[in-house]
Amino acid sequence: MDNNIILPILFVIVVYPLMTVALSEFQRGLEQRNSPYTRVILQLQLTVLPSLAIYIALSKIAGFDAMHQANLADLSAGVILAKIVLTTMWIFSINTVLTALNAFITQPRPNASFLANIPGLLLDLLRLMLVLLAAAIIVSTIWGADLQGALVGLGVGGIVLGLALQDTLSAVFAGLSMVSTRTFKEGDWLSVGETQGQITAMDWRSVTLKTETMTLAVVPNSALAQATFVVLSSETQPFGEEIELIYSYDDAPEKVIDIIIQVANSIPDVMHTPILEVELIDYMDQGIKYELMFFVPDRGLAWKVRSDFLRKLWYASNRAGLKLAGSQNRYFQTTEKPKDDSAKCLQQLLGTGIFDTDMAGLDKLADSAKIIEYGYHETIEKSGSVSTYIYFPIDGSIDIIDNNENILDTLKNGKIFITRQTLTRAPRTLNLRSGDFASVVALPISALLEITSNDVTIATRIERLIELTQISLKSKL
């Protein structure tokens, strides 16, 4: 046997199968680690290596010279087959190398990295162009083809096609420009002219926005490239919401600003960074004008957060005795309506079953109580705070919540929640929170203790209520 074909035979029979098995195991290991190079090894195993083995068998063992140059009609079938295999092998090899480079460039990196900012679409286009260029060179070298005429024809055809598809190509290149600069991406909120919406789709031709009314607006890339647009929010850019508020001249600005900040910070979706800001901006006929600026992670949350804030601000302002004009800029009433809280509190105290109508000091106890209103899921008292009032609802409900946000009990009309920590002024171990809303009687603990010190019957009833409350809580903790 000719010594020149021993090594090719060994490669095809021994080396090629061993390399296939080794690459298969290597590829499996990369796949388990989610490596970006898994695809590279897979291409090497399934395309490059088999075509190399076939080419060696044809050229080195069978003796068909793929580099032999002659007219196609004068070439034998074996030589033509060898040329086809060699051409295929080089195309596979170039594609595998470019895939490896693509994996290297697009692997996760810090956002500040230059390579991290190269869009994948642009990389795919460049890879396609390089593959076509390499294929042309291979065809010219292996097959001896003259590509000059083909290039001239493609150039003329490209000019004609470009003139015919001028508008389409303009949109395509505008899309490529925006994709390459990564100004925005799917999921971001965009404002173009009078249209605002979240980007749901992007391609070379247009950008599709879903507006707040759930309609779809399609903006051509060519129009977008010539217009001024605003990226309202993205993964790295929160959305800032402004709210203007007007309060009475009777309300001290520092107290007003403090209430606004407290309410805004109680909304879960309001971000703490960037920090929210409240400024006094003008003196108007209706009152003093304030401006609140807060940030939310996404433009889609803005209206919900705004609604939650304004609803809670109404309750908080009323509790603090502040006169809020609201979004309609209503003029303030100069006289306050008389309140009949004392009579309502007396009626509710009698409805608890603890107090008797002929009890001494009942009217004084009712006078010391007050009615407070809370909005949706507002905190009435926090765990760790020292209670000064006992609360029971006359409308709506109060939830008793542990520190893990589990609702242990719900108080409704006339039901009182008293624990031993409440009466001894020890820090509260549970949270009190309003349900959908709550109108509650707040009874001062000091006034209640004064009554119980002079009335054994009332003290006994309250002690019994505390014991029942403790039994109920233990069964739920």
C-alpha positions, -999 to +999 in steps of 0.1 A: +000+000+000+012+035-009+026+052+022+010+085+011-025+072+018-019+055+051-023+087+072-055+097+053-070+063+059-060+064+096-077+098+098-109+087+082-111+053+101-097+062+135-091+099+141-124+111+127-146+088+149-125+096+180-128+134+174-165+131+169-170+113+202-147+138+220-165+168+206-198+153+215-188+149+252-173+184+252-205+199+237-226+181+263-204+197+291-208+231+276-245+227+273-248+218+310-230+251+318-252+271+294-220+282+275-225+304+245-199+282+227-221+251+227-233+260+192-198+264+179-187+229+190-220+215+176-213+230+142-177+218+143-189+183+150-218+181+126-206+201+096-168+209+095-154+176+106-176+153+084-170+174+053-132+173+061-133+135+063-152+132+031-128+156+013-097+136+025-113+104+014-120+118-021-087+137-026-061+118-007-074+082-009-095+082-042-071+107-059-096+133-071-077+166-071-102+193-062-078+221-071-075+209-108-086+238-130-103+231-163-136+236-181-164+220-161-173+197-191-137+183-190-137+175-153-145+140-141-174+133-118-150+125-090-132+158-093-165+178-094-176+160-063-143+168-046-147+205-055-182+205-041-171+189-009-141+213-005-163+243-012-189+231+014-162+225+040-147+260+037-182+276+039-189+255+071-155+264+085-160+302+079-195+300+094-182+282+125-154+308+130-179+336+127-203+318+151-174+316+176-167+353+172-204+361+176-205+341+208-175+359+222-189+393+214-225+387+226-217+369+259-230+387+290-209+418+299-214+450+319-237+475+302-208+499+299-188+475+278-184+485+241-191+449+230-223+448+251-237+477+231-234+460+197-268+449+186-273+412+177-291+421+145-261+441+132-238+412+140-260+387+121-259+410+090-222+414+092-217+377+095-240+371+065-220+396+044-187+380+054-200+345+046-211+356+011-178+374+005-158+343+016-181+320-005-174+342-036-136+340-030-138+302-026-159+297-057-134+319-076-104+300-063-117+264-064-139+266-094-119+292-113-151+312-119-148+348-133-170+369-109-163+403-126-193+401-149-216+389-121-204+418-099-212+444-126-246+428-131-253+429-094-242+466-093-265+477-121-294+456-107-288+470-072-291+506-085-324+498-103-337+480-073-327+508-050-346+534-070-377+512-071-376+505-034-364+539-022-391+544+005-388+508+017-350+510+019-352+543+037-373+527+064-350+497+066-319+518+070-336+540+095-346+509+114-310+496+113-297+529+125-321+529+155-314+493+163-277+498+161-278+528+185-300+509+210-319+541+218-349+520+228-361+484+228-392+463+232-409+470+266-398+507+268-424+535+268-421+559+239-437+592+231-439+602+194-458+634+186-492+630+203-488+592+206-476+575+238-473+538+243-452+508+252-431+492+224-445+457+217-427+450+184-398+464+164-386+454+130-367+470+101-398+487+088-417+501+118-422+503+156-455+492+172-468+510+203-495+498+226-512+529+240-529+532+274-563+526+257-549+492+245-549+504+208-519+497+186-501+525+168-476+516+140-449+542+135-427+538+103-390+539+110-385+565+083-409+589+101-395+580+135-359+588+123-371+623+113-392+631+143-384+640+179-393+612+202-390+608+240-382+575+258-405+579+288-392+548+307-370+518+303-353+491+323-326+516+334-347+548+332-377+552+356-407+574+348-412+607+366-448+617+374-458+653+384-489+662+405-500+697+413-519+702+446-535+732+462-540+737+500-555+764+521-535+795+532-544+784+568-522+753+565-486+756+573-464+747+543-441+724+563-471+704+576-485+701+541-452+690+526-447+664+554-482+649+548-476+647+510-442+630+515-456+605+540-484+595+517-462+592+486-437+571+505-465+547+516-473+538+480-453+505+472-445+513+436-430+548+443-393+545+440-370+558+468-342+565+443-344+590+426-358+606+457-393+622+455-395+660+457-422+684+470-419+721+462-441+751+470-443+768+436-470+795+437-495+816+457-529+815+439-564+828+446-575+793+456-546+787+479-510+776+480-498+755+451-474+726+456-458+703+431-449+667+438-424+648+416-421+610+422-407+582+401-421+547+392-402+519+376-424+518+345-447+543+327-475+517+328-477+520+366-480+558+366-518+562+364-524+535+391-499+550+414-513+585+408-548+573+417-536+555+448-517+585+460-546+610+455-571+587+472-548+582+502-539+619+503-576+628+508-579+607+539-546+617+553-553+654+548-587+651+565-571+633+594-545+660+597-571+688+595-556+702+562-579+717+535-571+702+501-585+718+470-580+688+448-576+685+410-606+707+403-592+737+421-624+742+442-625+772+464-623+764+501-653+767+523-647+794+549-670+777+575-668+742+587-699+720+590-707+711+626-698+675+635-719+652+656-690+628+664-699+627+702-734+613+696-721+588+670-693+577+694-718+573+723-740+551+701-711+529+690-698+526+726-732+513+737-732+489+708-701+471+719-719+455+749-692+467+773-707+499+785-742+505+801-764+535+794-765+545+831-727+542+835-711+572+852-688+591+830-701+576+797-708+610+781-674+622+790-659+591+775-679+596+743-667+633+741-631+622+743-634+598+714-632+609+678-641+595+643-613+590+618-615+579+582-590+557+564-587+548+527-578+515+511-551+495+531-539+525+551-518+517+582-537+527+613-510+515+638-477+498+631-461+469+650-436+483+675-455+515+681-471+524+715-508+527+713-526+558+725-561+548+712-583+518+710-600+515+676-632+499+664-649+504+631-684+519+626-681+514+588-658+494+566-633+471+584-599+469+602-575+440+595-553+426+622-520+417+605-488+400+617-453+410+606-455+385+577-485+403+562-509+375+573-544+387+582-553+372+616-586+388+621-610+414+606-629+438+628-663+450+616-690+473+629-689+474+667-660+449+673-632+461+696-596+449+695-579+452+729-548+434+741-529+436+773-500+455+756-525+481+745-536+489+780-501+487+796-486+510+768-462+483+757-451+483+721-477+468+698-468+434+683-494+434+655-503+459+627-537+475+623-547+483+587-579+495+570-596+471+546-612+487+515-619+517+537-626+523+574-645+548+594-634+541+630-639+553+665-606+562+682-611+559+720-582+573+741-567+547+763-562+572+792-600+579+792-608+542+792-584+535+821-600+563+841-634+546+837-622+511+845-604+523+877-638+535+890-661+507+876-652+471+885-679+458+861-665+475+831-629+464+841-641+428+843-658+429+809-627+444+793-605+417+810-627+390+796-625+406+762-587+406+764-587+369+773-610+360+744-588+381+720-556+363+732-573+329+727-584+338+692-549+351+682-531+320+696-553+298+674-542+317+643-505+323+650 
